[in-house]
Amino acid sequence: MKSNDEISWRDAVRIDEAVRRGVKGTRERLFLHRSLRPLTAVDFRQAKDFGQIDLFGNECEGLCGI
């Protein structure tokens, strides 16, 4: 979304900010991302963005039982 759909990204950031305000009467902090950081602070790059090659080439068909 961040790279390909600016409108959706802005909506997601707005929702993330609203969620992080939490529920009234509690001190619990809520986040949308598993890193427990605001979406605007998350590094969404993947290993391939740093030059890591895909050793499996997306060839797995799910038949090996793993």
Buried (B, 14 or more C-beta within 10 A) or exposed (E): BBEEEEEEBEEBBEEBEEBBEEEEEEEEEEBBEEEEBBBEEBEEEEEEEEEEEEEEEEEEEEEEEE
